């Protein structure tokens, strides 16, 4: 259902961008011909180039907006569209207003995120179980959408991923003596996630091969008002190590 809703958003915004681009191009072309007729001949090619640049810039901006709203990159837009009913002839997407009415008529599914930003999951501590190699663990999302994932292991080490709502940009492993065995910046595609109210989806080159993605089930959540920064991280690591040492 999430993929279906994402495809609807991509399809609608692409159609809207295309319509806006056509209108922008027509207006600029009209000004270009007027400039050619009333001013100089080279006004026409200059404004044609400007029209093309403005249309391209608008397309890039709209693609970034779609990525921010759905969490899907450009390549994933194409895959989502192809695999969704939005790619089918009905309902038609040639009329953006008609398509907007269609989207509004769709029933909401309470088991999935209604929006594609992280507003509903900001300022939360989330208890998660799975995938199997993670076990049971906690995810912290602060009010600024910084994310920290704490993974205590049976060998008395603590694995921590720090990042945003999309991926990890820092990976830490601490031993029982608070020594940071690993503290590095992983590759951008190594550890990626999508945080939903009911489940967490993981993928990336840093996870075990053989699966397109891994799922964690959300067990519970509670308010979390702290800010994830180095000071908070040091305090939280000490708390976890103390709990792990007493278990």
Steps between C-alpha positions, in 0.01 A plus 500: 500500500785739576648440154157560342461832681857599412430426134188716515704788637772454237247474217301804607802721559661394171182584311478833681866576419445410134194727474680787672802447275286518186333821618836655589637403159200642313515830687874534439457414131230764464732759655780376271296550182388841621862594566599376156225699332526819705869507592788289362509166321733346757241549774335181371792254546603662829154461653466146362818405686370675813169310471684168474717581801202609711307184411798280591555686826134464596512125422806457723338694785180296473698173498673608822161581656370155407812337649459697823132409530519131407860409586545359148785600271464560123556136403253383763240741354512304175479161672211609721304642208548184292392272784195702601146532371580865434670383181172350376266691265231539768476732674630742242791718598472736204287742702672594827176625655321176416792303640499708819132417548584133454774514762271671749240226446738220603432349845770553758680201645564557868781245504727717288638852503259751347774745422850433377693731728601415855266731692304224677819330614700795623585518870444126554679206659394191305538142623560260210545126452671369188648424266643190668862616498398822680289339772307743719622858517409870520485776241512862613368777273547850636286808414744592222470155338844381607497122550698276735466121499643309800564129453628319811660166412537176695881528482480814717563743215273790411440587135370849424384659177465878487335676207183657367162350409648341187842356577795470738787746477689366802562147629634433850586177682582522873629223721404442863785732610353795302779474243381596153633212294348651185397859440480580132288641219345219293435525130179681413333184369623273780224539761169646389159486664140611469325562832123438497255491794460121476834381367855594408651400166876464460715457194853573386834350415592468868221250572523125429467422128220300346200717591364818342418635845450410865204578724477593866169506687413802715401379847433830672596867504521781751585870503866597471582868538881496522728611218730238350850645522843392625423583863174304496673214316773465764244494781281245322796272421595493868141411594491212253842366602397515867179305425689247287761451773237427765310249285 
